[in-house]
Amino acid sequence: MMNKNTGWFSSKVINLLMLTAVTLSFNVMSAPWDDQPPKEVEALLDKKFAEGKYSAKGADTCLMCHRKSPKVMALFDGVHGNIDVKGSPMADLQCEACHGPLGKHNRGGKEPMITFGSNSPVPADKQNSVCMSCHNDDERMAWSGNHHDNADVSCANCHQVHTGHDPIADRATEVAVCTSCHTQQKADMNKRSSHPLKWQQMVCSDCHNPHGTLADASLKQMSVNENCYSCHAEKRGPKLWEHAPVTENCATCHNPHGSVNEAMLISKPPMLCQQCHASVGHTSNAVFGGNPNAFNAGQSCMNCHSQVHGSNHPSGKLLQR
Amino acid sequence: MKTLPFHINKPLQLSLIALAISASITPALADGYGLQSANRDNAKVEKWQCKRCVTSSGFSGSVGVGAAYNDASDIHFGNTSGTDTDGAVGHLEADVNYTSATGYQTLIEADKLGYDTGSAKIETGRPGQYQIALGYRGLANYDTNAALSPYRNSGDQLVLPDSWQTGATTGQMPTLNADVTDTTLKTLRDRFLLGADYKGSFYKATINYQHEERQGKRSFSGNLLTNSAMLAQPIDDSTDELAAKIYFNGKGWLIGIDSSFSQYKNDHQAISWNSAFTPTFGAAYEGQSAASPDNKAYRVGANAQLSGNGHQVLMNLSVASFTQDQAFLPATINGPSPALPASNLDGQVDTTDMKLKYSGRLARGLSVRARYDYSDRDNKTTLNPYPQVITDSYYAGTAVNPEYDRTKQLVDVGAKYRFTRSMYIDGGYRYDHNDYSDLDRDSLQQNTLYAKLNYRISPAWSAWIKATASDRTGSAYNAVTTTSSPSNPYLRKSYLADRERQEYKLNVAYSGSEAFSASANVHANFDDYDDTQVGLTSVDIQGYDISASYRVNEDFNINAYLNQDWRDSKQAGSTNFGLPNWYANTDEQSTLVGAGLDYQNLFDSKLNLGLDYSYSDGQSDTDVIQGLTSPYGDYFAEKHNINAFAKYQLAEKMALRFDWIFENYKDSDWLNQGLAVDSIPNVLIFGDLNHDYNAHYFGLTFSYQL
């Protein structure tokens, strides 16, 4: 297998997107309680959950009917279906840990169970309460109120449980899943310069925690710059002569998702530099195109001021050393 | 007041605090189907046998070996194919899972192992209890293999040929064209990972170590007075990072400590070069710049989450220290260096971060959130006067290093109200306050209002619209006086300037059938630097995208997408230290179009096919206007990509896969478009760095299913 972004890969992505958005909803859509108003289904599920009428035989009761479904049986390929895994739902209330107490569902299958995915009658926050009751750990402690939580994204929108191989956890498919909603970032990562997301050398979760963090944009580190320093430690310093905006926010000059400009710059030098530098002398001049010179060709301003990220040279105040 | 009895253990205390917090903020609604809330009175779990449950043990997955032909006549194609090897290249693939009858699990993964961008991982342990992982990941960035330079790398030095004859200008360097050779600019990273975690009954401990080595060359410029030469700066450095954390949890609380240590080491302390130019006006024969200094970073932080009854409070306090004490280079290598005030910087920047976040559900359909962040940067580096020998050539007095201390605070309050199951509104207000030292402004404040309306029009159609408005202003703008020449009084540096920003986003999505889904987005962003006369005055960004996927049948999928965006920026300058008398307009435009198909189970379920095509085109047009308009040359990048594969099942457990990647790539940059190494009299450049190629990758992979 060569590049994961080939058709094989897109098929995985399509499968993931359609499985989560369609196949899951297919299960839901084909459910006998589809005709009932979602509000009533939710109320009934609340009641069932409070009553706690669990089955007599656990998963064995459920599998009497559902064992014919490959999707259901695929649960046993992963940790969620492994009775030997400590903390697994199968080691606790089994199928009913996530799908709620059986109640009268086995009498004709018409009584609703808790279902997951975008077309489930169960609101996203209630779906997520099931997952978060086990997964509230250091990686997900800022889930509540984060961007995805606010946008009604359910865990099942991105994750699959009935599998041994959750596609979103696969680096090969992650970027495509994220960019199916984050379309501006998809456009950016295809531009002239970008972090190497298109071919999955990097993935979104290298910088962001989709489950939320205490930093802006769900960044994994405390600040934008610390996020950048985690791979670009050479720019961390502290250096003797620092470039003020560089120490504050790399995104002042760079768009980390990509840009039509080289080096992911938000604008091209010399114009970029002249947005802050207009003093007596050469920085105040209009730099015209056409005849190549030290200002409009080569590395532009960086022909001389090559240390724009700061310098540790004693004579480096002008970032020339 | 009576204190809590000392024999109450810590977890119980935290649970009590969590309970107290949740009880004190009433009313509250705890909704959901969490396991902790399950009514287990009638669950006879001890009788459940799980006879129909399936447990599998042994090996599963596949291993593969492949060989490929890669066309790397222009190494830029390596960014797509993952290798710059020109010709034959081999690789290993693996996705193996071994589960023992007793519950141990081992995963072995390898992807493109053998390429610069290959990766591999071995993970073993008992899921849910402990795991140990060992990993490798390669990253590569290929810039060009056609940068023309007469310089050769030798350690920290860039040296000219022995026979080199200097010239006053690049055109007067007699052997220049004979001495230039192709230089490759690329960066390769090899990252090694070792990690372990252990999960106890009420705690989880994780430790991770990462070692990364970086090698390659990048563009740099060596400057002596008014002359400069582009140089291929060597990259040979490493970063080690050790991170450990431990978290404890109980009913309604989670508390933990995160810590990390990172150390950067550079094999190069300096980059020095011979001047290719004949020294004029006392300029030097040699120059030397500092390379990135070795440095260390330490961080330790505590997090606590307390929740209950639909409320949650999250707290963080962390401190970090960034240090650097590499010995200084001399102020000049052209003659004796003036004495330095210290032998090294002994640099130290300390940061303190404090974050407090609340989220809760106040009534059915109404949830609120609030957040306060405090972040302080304290530069503790000693301030000293350093002699400034400009470009190793002339002494220009001394200068004191700036501190650039700052304190950032933000408050964000928001609420989400659900009118009906199909409609909600989410909105909030955010206030940012930044205090600075050594900058043109002592403080900046920004007020932001945002709102989003989400409406599920029908089971098939949904839409949302989002609007954000922010206003940034600050204390009096007083240009810093520490610069060597004063700033224009009408200049407002773009990152400190007053700014009014509006952002709008609209999304419409259709998912009405199992087979077909589609979505469309429109976005616009308007930045108006309303108090700026010299500097950046406005940035307008607009764009849209549409995408659709269609499942023709169970085996056949197609998808397509189109994205376009525009970014127009305007700025003004002044040549007479007064009001603007020239203007620059930069208009950027970008298009991305793609389509893909995937056909599975052809020929008796033996053949799978896939094809993806994408086209991207980005350009930037710059006009500088000072009475006359002076447009710049071409600036664009255009790429066609085809990715196709065919996988044929040779036998039950054996498959052969053929991959084809084609790329047609063309770009141009007016910084070097059509230029030769001697096109600029006082700058020795790398020549024309534009790319224009058609490249193919053909790969054959044999895989065996375990």
Interface residues (C-beta under 8 A of the other chain):
Chain A: M1 M2 N3 K4 N5 T6 G7 W8 F9 S10 S11 I14 L17 M18 A21 V22 S25 F26 M29 P38 K39 L45 F49 A50 E51 G52 K53 Y54 A56 K57 G58 A59 D60 L63 M64 R67 M73 F76 D77 V79 G81 N82 I83 D84 V85 K86 G87 S88 P89 M90 D92 L93 Q94 E96 A97 G100 P101 I114 S118 N119 P123 D125 K126 N128 S129 V130 M132 S133 C134 N136 D137 D138 M141 A142 S144 G145 N150 A151 D152 G164 R171 A172 S180 T183 Q184 K186 A187 N190 K191 R192 P196 W199 Q201 M202 L214 M222 S223 E226 Y229 S230 A233 E234 K235 R236 G237 P238 K239 L240 W241 E242 A244 P245 T247 E248 N249 T252 V260 N261 E262 S267 K268 M271 Q274 Q275 C276 H277 A278 S279 V280 G281 S284 N285 A286 V287 F288 G289 G290 P292 N293 A294 N296 A297 G298 Q299 S300 M302 N303 C304 S306 Q307 S311 N312 H313 P314 S315 G316 K317 L318 Q320 R321
Chain B: D31 G32 Y33 G34 L35 Q36 S37 A38 N39 R40 D41 N42 A43 K44 V45 K47 W48 Q49 C50 K51 R52 C53 V54 T55 S56 S60 G64 G66 A68 N79 T80 S81 G82 H91 E93 N97 T102 G103 D111 K112 T117 S119 R126 P127 G128 Q129 L139 A140 N141 K199 K204 S219 F220 S221 G222 N223 T226 S228 M230 D237 T239 E241 K245 Y247 N249 L254 G256 D258 S262 Y264 N266 G287 Q288 S289 A290 S292 P293 N295 A297 R299 N303 Q305 S307 Q312 L314 N316 S318 A320 F322 T323 Q324 Q326 F328 L329 P330 A331 T332 L340 L345 G347 Q348 V349 T351 D353 K355 K357 S359 S367 R369 D373 S375 R377 N379 T381 Y386 P387 Q388 V389 I390 T391 D392 A399 N401 P402 Y404 R406 G414 K416 R421 Y424 D426 D438 L439 N454 P459 T483 S484 S485 P486 S487 N488 L491 K493 S494 Y495 S511 E514 S517 S519 N521 H523 V534 G535 L536 G543 D545 S547 S549 R551 N557 N559 Y561 N563 Q564 D565 R567 S569 Q571 G573 S574 T575 F577 W582 A584 T586 E588 Q589 S590 L592 G596 L597 D598 Q600 N608 L609 G610 L611 D612 S614 S616 G618 Q619 S620 T622 V624 Q626 S630 P631 Y632 G633 Y635 A637 K639 N643 A644 F645 K647 R657 D659 I661 D667 D669 W670 L671 N672 L675 S679 I680 N682 V683 I685 F686 Y697 G699 T701 S703
